[in-house]
Amino acid sequence: DYLPGYKRGKRPLDLYTPHNSGADNYPYLVATAFFADRALYEGRMREMLRNEIRYTSVTDGIPGDLQLKEQKLGPMSLFGAAEYAKDGLLAITELLGRTPCFYRMADMTAALMTHAPVKSDFGSLPDNGAELNGDVLQTLVRLAPMTGDARFWEWAERIGDAYVREVLPRNHGLPGHTWDFAKHEGPDRMRLRDHGNEMVVGLVLLYALESYRGGERAGVYRTAIGHMLDRILESANPDGMLYNEVRASDLQPLNRGLSDNWGYVYGAVYTFYMVTGETRYRDAVRRVLKNLPKYRNYDWESGSHDGYADTLESALYLVAREPVPEALDWIESEMRTLINFQQPDGTIERWYGDGNWNRTLLLYAMYK
């Protein structure tokens, strides 16, 4: 997870975790090697995957944290499996297709759902939090149509029903941060950056699939998810930027920092527009893109490159659909700032987030 020379506080060295290195670093080593060094891609990167399966699998392929020097493996981590699948293996699959990473993702996700521990009125869920459940949902909605495996459809709809039919109606239209599925209640919090916004994206993707299939859920989901997106947009600042965290009840900011992951949520907003044809959701995306020049040199994440990487990733995904001139110009100026984080030895900040730097540079190169 960390290399010697990391400067932002004491961190453990010689530790591999699937939710950090697996999710944020490994996939972009693979993608970089695919473009820049095909022999490395076919060799060392495949060997890394083999070793990850061999040395970190705890139960039914669900990984745990591995202490490298001590060769000590921790307990199985459903969070690690969910993050590794959604942020890591899914990224490789969307770029490169059905490589061995696809099959690792499918098998690991099936094992995760088989061991889902949280009881609800809709069946067993992976967690009581919007992050882990949202991670899994985002993976399931890709695996269901890719495989045709009915289990993935059922699991996706189980999570979707739990949130659309219980959490959203009882939590001011928002998925919230955590939810007690036994007591049917949760704290008055909604996190709109990572570690919270994953459920928003997952629900919209599931609605898109339900709409495509024409099932009975499509109508129910459309109303609830449209209301969810309306409330999120209502919580934004005058430029359309999202706060890190708001109260679900009255949308007042609990953290006035701006989310560097704004585009993940706006990607969901745009998907909803593509499915429904309701142009006000497209207009919301264009508004935030037009206002990006106001945020040149904004400190997205306490001086770390990772905030710049995520906010630029946000913009790059959206301008692929809506090439707003102001956003294209902003990408050029902020990309120079991101590039300048790189050190002479090639590393960025010497932690697993360096992979996210590579991700954004690859997206920028592909855009060019």
Salt bridges, closest charged atoms under 4 A:
ASP14 OD2 - LYS69 NZ 3.52
GLU42 OE1 - ARG46 NH2 3.79
GLU47 OE2 - ARG50 NH1 3.50
GLU52 OE2 - ARG104 NH2 2.75
ASP60 OD2 - HIS115 NE2 2.70
ASP87 OD1 - LYS86 NZ 2.74
GLU94 OE2 - ARG142 NH2 3.32
GLU131 OE2 - HIS195 ND1 2.54
ASP135 OD1 - LYS86 NZ 3.53
ASP149 OD2 - ARG151 NH2 2.85
GLU154 OE1 - ARG158 NH2 2.94
GLU157 OE2 - ARG213 NH1 3.15
GLU157 OE1 - ARG217 NH1 3.26
ASP161 OD1 - ARG165 NE 3.35
ASP161 OD2 - ARG217 NH2 2.82
GLU166 OE2 - HIS184 ND1 2.87
ASP194 OD1 - ARG193 NE 3.01
GLU216 OE2 - ARG165 NH2 3.67
ASP230 OD1 - ARG280 NH1 3.06
ASP239 OD1 - LYS294 NZ 2.68
GLU245 OE2 - ARG189 NE 2.51
GLU245 OE1 - ARG191 NH1 3.86
ASP250 OD2 - ARG247 NH2 2.81
ASP260 OD1 - ARG193 NH1 2.92
GLU278 OE2 - ARG222 NH2 2.97
GLU278 OE1 - ARG280 NE 3.51
GLU301 OE1 - ARG193 NH2 3.06
ASP310 OD1 - ARG359 NH2 2.73
GLU313 OE1 - ARG359 NH2 3.29
GLU322 OE2 - ARG282 NE 2.58
GLU322 OE1 - ARG286 NH1 2.66
ASP329 OD2 - ARG296 NH2 2.65
GLU332 OE2 - LYS368 NZ 2.77
ASP345 OD2 - ARG350 NH1 2.86
GLU349 OE1 - HIS305 ND1 3.09
